[in-house]
């Protein structure tokens, strides 16, 4: 949908966040959205993080997806230094299972917005980035509409298969599958 100029920056505090953040990249790839992926630590490389955020718009980025675990300062700090929309992804860690990250990202002070998805919700972060870009790109908007129709069809197919499974299971059991056998009062 775009040329090779990255429109979305996918950043994370550590390469250990990649298994979670990969889902955002997969969605961007699905829609043909050019992106870049970087490790940018709010705590270990704060100057590099601020430079990245400050220069992102001038380099052509339109959205930043930032994933972080634990204290999860990366999304908020990036949002404080860029005019671009920032989507925060709470990355679950061994302790607290991502709740600490979620609360850190979602509780931003007034004036520093971060759109926050669910814990490990990188797939939705990628989809949200596509929707943001789709505001000004009719082809992306159409692709998103097609994707949504595919989801509707997928649910209908799952429902059909489930109904067939239930009917087959019920037909195989006396009493229609509810454990009730007529005459056993």
Residue pairs with C-beta under 8 A, 6 or more apart in sequence:
1 31
1 32
1 33
1 137
1 139
1 140
1 143
2 32
2 33
2 34
2 137
3 34
4 34
5 34
5 60
6 34
6 35
6 36
6 59
6 60
6 61
7 33
7 34
7 35
7 60
7 61
7 62
7 63
7 133
8 28
8 33
8 34
8 35
8 36
8 61
8 62
8 63
8 64
8 65
8 129
8 133
9 35
9 36
9 38
9 52
9 56
9 61
9 63
9 64
9 65
10 21
10 24
10 25
10 28
10 35
10 36
10 37
10 38
10 64
10 65
10 67
11 37
11 38
11 39
11 40
11 52
11 64
11 65
11 66
11 67
11 74
11 78
12 18
12 20
12 21
12 38
12 39
12 40
12 66
12 67
12 68
12 74
12 91
13 39
13 40
13 41
13 42
13 43
13 67
13 68
13 69
13 72
13 74
13 91
14 39
14 41
14 69
15 39
17 67
17 68
17 69
17 91
20 67
20 89
20 91
20 92
20 120
20 122
21 37
21 65
21 67
21 89
21 91
21 122
22 122
23 122
23 123
23 126
24 65
24 67
24 89
24 122
24 123
24 125
24 126
24 129
25 35
25 37
25 126
26 123
26 126
27 123
27 125
27 126
27 127
27 129
27 130
28 34
28 35
28 126
28 129
28 130
30 147
31 130
31 140
31 143
31 144
31 147
32 143
33 129
33 130
33 133
33 140
36 61
38 52
40 48
40 49
40 52
40 66
40 74
40 78
41 48
41 49
41 74
42 49
42 68
42 73
42 74
42 77
42 78
43 71
43 73
46 77
49 74
49 77
49 78
49 81
50 77
50 81
52 78
53 64
53 77
53 78
53 79
53 80
53 81
53 82
54 81
54 82
56 64
56 82
56 84
57 82
57 83
57 84
61 84
62 84
62 85
62 132
62 133
63 84
63 85
63 86
63 87
63 129
63 132
63 133
64 78
64 82
64 84
64 85
64 86
64 87
65 86
65 87
65 89
65 122
65 125
65 126
65 129
66 74
66 75
66 78
66 86
66 87
66 88
66 89
66 114
67 74
67 75
67 88
67 89
67 90
67 91
67 122
67 125
68 74
68 75
68 88
68 89
68 90
68 91
68 101
68 104
68 105
69 90
69 91
69 92
69 93
69 98
69 100
69 101
70 93
70 100
70 101
70 104
71 100
71 101
71 104
72 88
72 90
72 91
72 100
72 101
72 102
72 104
72 105
73 104
74 88
75 86
75 87
75 88
75 89
75 105
75 114
75 116
76 88
76 104
76 105
76 108
76 112
76 114
78 86
79 86
79 88
79 108
79 112
79 113
79 114
80 112
85 113
85 115
85 132
86 113
86 114
86 115
87 114
87 115
87 116
87 117
87 125
87 128
87 129
88 105
88 106
88 114
88 115
88 116
88 117
88 125
89 105
89 117
89 120
89 121
89 122
89 125
90 98
90 101
90 102
90 104
90 105
90 116
90 117
90 118
90 119
90 120
90 121
91 98
91 101
91 119
91 120
92 98
92 101
92 119
92 120
93 100
93 101
97 119
98 119
98 120
99 119
101 119
102 116
102 118
102 119
105 114
105 116
106 114
106 116
108 114
115 128
117 124
117 125
117 128
118 124
127 144
127 147
130 140
130 143
130 144
131 144
133 140
134 140
134 141
134 143
134 144
135 141
166 177
169 177
170 176
170 177
170 178
171 177
173 179
174 181
175 181
175 182
